[in-house]
Amino acid sequence: MTLVAPRAVDQWLAQRPGNFAFVEYPITHHGYGGPAIYSRRLTGKRIIMGSSQSPPNLVFWRELSGFPSPLTLDLLYDWGAKYILVDENVYRAGNLFSHIYQSWDTLEPAIKQNPRLKEVALLEGVHVYELASGSSDNGKELLTNVSFENGSERFVPGWKIVGKPRIDRTGKYSGGGRTGCGVTERDFLLSAPVAVEPGQCYRLSAYERAGSSKSATLLLQLDWKSKDNDDLATPNTVRVDTRSVHRWRQFSIAVRAPAEAKYVFVSARAASGRIWVDDYSLKKIPANCEPVIFVTPNPVSVPARQVGRAAVSWNACCSAEAQVTLAINEGAEEVFARGPSGFAFLDGIKRGRRYVFRLYTEPHTPVVQKAILSTTER
């Protein structure tokens, strides 16, 4: 029943040089499964998604539903995506992905306002956007063996084993490859010293999921050193409470290197319980990057007598502390989320209400960014 022939966009991609990757939205329509794998045969290019029986990157569908948020674009860029395909024909009828309802009327304006997405082709209703790097990924990776794939249970190149962390190479506890590391308060991996520049901004990130403990706390940390290996200031840390759930989440901390800093050691350990960690990353980011908060879709289309959902992402750039507040219909502000960057859903959105998000880089400081969410009828 399906036409066995390449689409116009498949032919266009096949003519582009290089072995790049691409992803197609809506993901649930042509982004994975048979259609995506067939397109892979026709284009000769790499795809972000694959089999529908066991979709790759399934644990990241939560973040992928926030397209075109900066966090989602960072994720796709880190995976090597050069082009993002968006099928206007499907979005005209509306699409639901991870309980996020998106239409072309809400998606197109958000895409046009994002300078990282440059439209390079429009073929039979499929828009092709070239993805540029963002403020969080301009720098090169400063750590080595970031996924612990090289080495053995007792030796991990680029890292010092502290205590007895569990190095699992079966793929059962890995965020993407075949290796993950189970850490506790006393058992973890400490990076080799990394050269840094004083006054410059850096972002450390890691993926985590809870271990066998019913509750645990992740401690993501940077320890700054002088040229004489002396400690400089207080280590920068971010604490993340987690629960025993079987999905991976990314957390990060972005800070400015103190004066006279020459080296930094990075680690992710558990302040309590056991946590699995994977895919560390330390990159230099622009010191003048701007904090951002992004809400999608906006407005939210809500059916009668029902509620809607929106995805909220934020990035405080060089601030180690940040919080997002929410006020409904000019009511009192309440803390919606905390952390230097992150992604969260707002559920229970009702028609006729006005939702105002404010991003603070530190408690009791002036607002640095604000986003207003409205609703429409569906």
N, C-alpha and C positions, 0 to 999 in steps of 0.2 A: 504493500500500500504506500510505501515511501519511495519518492523519486530517488533513484540511485544516480546521483549526479552532484558535482560540487556546487555550492552556492557561489554567488558573485564574490562574497567576502572571503571564501575559501581560496578562490583563484587569486585574489588580491594578496592574501597572506603568503601564498606559495611563491609569488614573484618577488617578495621582499628578501633581501640577502641576510644571511646569518641564521644561527640556530637559537633563536630567541624563544621565549615563552609568551603565551597570551591566555587571557581568561575571558569568559563571556557571561554577561548578565542579561536576563535573570539566570542565576546559577541553576535553579531548579528546572529551567526550560531547556537550555542547550549547554549548560556549563559543565555537566558531568554525565556519565553513563554512555549509552550507545551513540547518541548524536555527537557528543564531544570526541569520543574515540574515533568515530568515522571521519570527523573533520581533521583529526590528527593524521589520518592516513592520506587525506587529500592535500593538506598544507605542508606536511613534512616538518612542522614546527612542534615545539613542546607545549603541553597543556598543563595548567595548574591542577585541574581536577582529573578524575579518571573513572574507574569502575563504579557503577551504581550499587552493586552488592556490598561493597565496603569502600565508601567514598573517601579518597585521600583528603587530609586536612579537615575532616569532619568536626574535629574538636575546635576548629577556628570559624565555624559557620556563624557563631554568635558575632564575632568581629566582622566577618565578611558581609553580614546583613546591614552594617552601617555605611556601606558605600553611598556617596563618595566622601566619607569622612577622612580627615588626614591620617587617622590611625589605620583605617582600612587600606589606604593607598600606601602607607609605609610598609604594611604587611605584604602587600602584593609586590611592591618594589624589591623588598628583601628576598622574595622568592624568585626574582628574576623576570617578572612580567614586564614586557616592553609595550604591549598593546592591551587595551581593555575594550572589548566589544560590547555594545549595548543595543539590544533589539527594541527599537521603538514600537514595533508592531505589537509585541507582547505587552509592553508597559501601557499602551493605549487602553488595553482592556483591564489593566490592574494586575498586580502580582503580589503574592504573599510569601515572604521568606523569613523564617525564624520569627513568625508572628508580627513582622513588620510589613505593613501594606504600603506599597509604593506605586504611584502612577506616573505617567510621563509628565503630567502637569507639575508634579512636585520634584521629580528627578532632574528634568532638563535644566531648570534655573540653578539648582545646586551644582550641577556639572559645569555650567557656563561660568559660575563665580569662582571656580577653582582653577588657579593659574597652572597647576601641575598637570591638568588634562587638556591636551591640544588635539582638536578634531582634525584628522588627516584624511578621512574618507567617509563617504556615506553611500552604502551599497544596498539597494533594495530594502531600505528601512533599518539597516544595521549600521550604527555609528561606530567608527573606529577612532579611539582616542589613544594618543601616545602618552605614556606616563613618564613624567620627569621626577627626579629625586626631590626629596623634601628636606627640611631643616634638620631632621633627626637622622638622616642617613647620608649626608654629604661626605662624611669622613670615612676613611678605610677602617677595617676591623683591626683593633689593636691587640686583641687576645689571640692565642694560638690554641688549636684543638678545642674549639668552643663547644663541641658536642661530645667530647671525650671519646670519639670513635677510634682514635689511635691509642695503642697501649694495651695494658692488661688489667687484671683486677688489683694488682699491686703497684703498677707503674702507669701513670697518665702523663705523657709529654706535655710540658707547658704548665703543669700544676704540681703543687706539693700536697701529698696526702697527709692530712692531720687526723689522728685517731684512726678509726676503722670505718670509713664510709663504705657503703655497699655499692660497688660498681657492677651493674647488671648489663650484660651484653646479649641478652636473649631477645630484645626488642619489646618485651612485655611492659617495661617501665620507661620507655623512651618517648620523647615528644615528637620525633619524626624519623630518626635513624634507627640504629639497633642498640644504642647505649644510653643509659640514664644513671644518675647517681643519687643514692639515698643518703640524706644527711640528717644529723641530729645536732644538738648543741655542742657536742665535743667531737663529732665525726663529720668532716667536711673536706672540701678541696680549696686550697689557697693558690691564687695565680702566681706565676713568676712576676718579678717586678716589671712594670710597664712605664716607659718614659713618657712624661707629660710636660706641658708648658704652663708656667705659672699664669694665673688669670684667665685661662681659657676654659670653656665649658665642655663637659663630657657627660655622656649618658651611658649608664650601666643597666643592662636588662637581663632577665633570666626567665625561663618558663618553669612553672612549678605545678605540682599536684600533691595532694595529701597522701601520706602513706597509710600504715595500718592504724595510726592514732585516730581517735574520734575527733580530736581537734589538735591543731598545731599552729605555730607561728613562724613565718619565714622572716629571716633577717638578712636583707640585702645590704652589703656594706663595702665602702671604699676607705682604705687606710692610706693617708698621704705621708710621704717621706721626703726629707731633704737630701741633698747630695751626700751628706754624711750619715744617711740612714736614720736620722732623728725623726721622731713623730712630729707632725705638724697639725695643730688644732685638734679638734675632736673628730673621730671618724664619722663620715656621713653614712647614715643608715636609714632604711625604711622598713618598718615592721608591717607584716601583712598577716592577718588572721585568716586561716583557711580551715576548711572542713574536709572530712573524708569523702570526697567525690572523685569520680573517675573521669576527670577532664583536665586538660592542661590550660593554664592561664599565664599570661605574660605580665610581669610587673617590672617597673624601671625606676631609676632615680637619676635626675639630671642636676649636676652641681658645677660650681666654678672652682677650679683648682686654686688652693691658697697660694699666697706669695711664697716664693722660695721653694715651691714643690718641684721635685725632679722626678719622682717615681710614685706609683700607686700600686697597692695590692688590692685585689678584689676577691670577694667571697660571698657565697650564699649559704647560710647555715640555718638550722632551726633553733629558735629561741626556746621552743618547747615541742615535744613530740618528734615524729619522723616525717620528712618531706622528700619527695623526689624532685630533682632539678635537672634541667637540660638546656642546651642552646644559650649559653652566656653570650653577651656581646658588650663591648666597650668601644665607643666611637666618639670622636671629637665632633662637636656641633658648633654652629656659629654662635659667638658670644652675644650677638645682637638679635637673636631670634625672638619673635613675638609670641607671647602666650596666646592660646586659642581655645575656644570652646565651640563645639559643633553639634547641632541637633538635626537628625533626619528621621523621617520626613518632616517637612515643615512647610505648610500646615499638615496636621494629621487628619486623615479622612476617617470619620467615625460614623458607622451606621446607626440608625435610630435604635434607642434602648440598648446600645452596646457600648463597649469601651475600646480604646485604642492603645497602641504602644509606639514609643519613639526610642531611638538609640541616641545616647549622649556620650560624646567623647571629649576629652580635654587634654591639654599639654601646657604645663607651666614653664616650660623651657628650663632656664638655669636655676630655678627655685627648687630646693629640696623639700619644701613643704607647700601644700596647696589644699584648698577645699572648694567644693562646688555647693552652692546653696540653691534652694528652690522656694519660690514664693508663688502662690496660686491666687489669682484675682486680687493682686495687690495686698495679699495677706502677709503675715510675718514670715521672715526667711527661716528656713530650716535646713540643716546640713543634709545634702543629698549624697555626697560622696567625698572621700578624702584621698590624697595621694598626689604626687607631682604630675602624674599622667594616668589615664585610665579610660575605661569604657563601661557603661552601665545602661540598663534599660529603665525607662519610666513607663510603668504599666498603669492601667486604670484611668487613662485619659478620657475625659468626658467632653462632649460637645458644648460649645459656648463658654468654655473657660480659657483663661490666659495664664500661661506658665512662663515664669521668668527665672532663668538660670544665671547665676553670677559666679565668676571665678575669682578667688582670692589666692594670691601667692603665699600669704601668711595670714594667720588669724588677726582680726581687728585692723587690717590694712585696707586702703582704698581698693575698690573693684578694679581689676585689670581687664576683664572681658565680660560681656553680657550677651545672652541669647534669649530671644523671646519666641515661644512656641504658641501657635494658634491652632484652631481646629476648623474643619469644614464638614459638611454633610456628605455622606456617600449614598 
